[in-house]
Amino acid sequence: MRQAASAHKKSAAQCLRMLTDGLSASPNRKVTKFSRGWLRPWPAGAAMFAYMFSHEAHHRGQILMLAHQLGYRIPPTTAAGIWHWDKLWKEQGLATRPR
């Protein structure tokens, strides 16, 4: 579980860096296109954000399933809490949520 949590934390940090750069208006941004390797690249922006957001949700589900398969009992408030995006957004110190 610790390894999965550590990997998820690292992945989240990398995704945040990528999204921050990809959604930037800076002419020097590095992420201008996005692809998962087997798909044709598309411009970084709303579609990239939507894909990454849904993929993040997929990984949250994987973590819950892994815990269940290993016999860990996740308290219902914790299991349900990973889907409370507004609360998680505020916990990260962000004043507003994305629109």
Secondary structure as UniProt FT lines:
FT   HELIX           2..22
FT   TURN            27..28
FT   STRAND          33..34
FT   STRAND          42..43
FT   HELIX           46..69
FT   TURN            70..71
FT   HELIX           76..81
FT   TURN            82..83
FT   HELIX           85..91
FT   TURN            92..93
//
